[in-house]
Amino acid sequence: MKFVFKVIFTEMAEFALKSFINYYEDGFVNLYKNSGLWAENLILQQYYQTANQLNSNIIDKIENKLILKDVLGRKPKLDNWYELDFYVGDRLICLVYSENKKDKTRFVESIEIGKKYISV
């Protein structure tokens, strides 16, 4: 495995990921806050930890895919811009990145994260 490229997240991509994690946290906080459950604080703490772990897993997977010389599964969009779709657990991650081969740098331009739906 040859690590060639440096990966940089643009402000827009960072905002998209942070927004997703915040909505994830807020959904569970609103569900359990003031629920009267004796373990309410423990439950909320677990969701905060899960959100932090999800954030780390997404970032790690993106970096692990984009640092390599060859990115498998990428689809060309424009000159030096590509789309890459993959899963982190059950969540579909769709990202657009650009690359500067001369500087060996890839920029994560945007991230979209598919929500995990509860099946009935």
N, C-alpha and C positions, 0 to 999 in steps of 0.2 A: 504494500500500500504506500503510494508516494503522495505526500502532502505537498501541494504546490501553491494553492491559492489562499489568500487572506480573505476572510468574509467580514463584510461591514453591513450592518443594518441601517437603513435610512431612517430618518425621523418618522416618515409615514408608516413604515413597517413596524417600528417600535411602538408607535401609537396604536396600530391595529392589534398587535399582540397584547399590549397592556389593557386595552379596552375589553378584549375578549376575557382576559383573566379577571378583570374587575366585575364584569357582568356575571361570570361564573360564581365568584364569591358572593356578590349581592343577592343572587338567586337563592342561595342556601341560607344566607344571613336573614333574609326576609322570611324564609320558611320557618326557621327555628328560633329567631329572636323573640323574646317574651313568650315563649311557648309554654313555660311553666314546667318543662321537663327538668328533673333533678340534675341531669347531665348536660344541660344546655350549653354551658361554657366549653365543656369537653368536646361536644359535637361541633360547635363552631370552630374551635381550635383545629380539629381534624380537617375541616373543610378548607381552612386557611393553608394548612400544610399540604393538602392535596392540590390546591390551586398553585402553590409555589412549585411543587413537584411537576405538575403539568407544564408550567411555564418553562422550567429547566429542561424537561424532556423535549419540548418543541424546539427550543433553541439548540440543544445538543444535536438533534436529528438534522436540523437545517445545516448546521455547521459541518457535521460529519459527511453530508452529501456534497456540499459545495466546496470543501477544501481539496477534494480529489481532482486530479487532472481531467478525468472523464466523468461527466455527470450522466448516469444512466437514466433514461426515461424523459429527458428534457425535450421540450417542443419549441422550435424557433418561433418568435413573435415578430421581432424587428431585428435590424442589424445589432448584433451583440446583446440582444434581449431574449430571454427564454422563460418559458413556463415550466414548472415542475410540480407534480401532484404526487402525494404520498400520504401514508397513514401514520399517525402516532396513536397507538391503541385503536380505538374505534372512531377517531376523529380524522376527517379528511383535511389535509393541509394543502392549499393551493397557493403557490408563491410565484412571483415574477421576479427575476433577477437579471441584472446586467453584468457584463464582465469586461474588464480591461486586461487583455492578455499580456500586453507589454509590461504593465505593473503587477501582473498576477494577482489581481484583486477582483472579487465579485461583490456586488452590491445587492442586497435583498431590498427590492423596491416596494413590494407590497405582499401582504399575507392575508389570506382568507382562511378561516377555520370553520369547517362544517361542525355543527352542533351534534352531539350524541343524542339521538331521539330514543325515547322510552317506548318500546313496543308493547302493545296490549295483547 
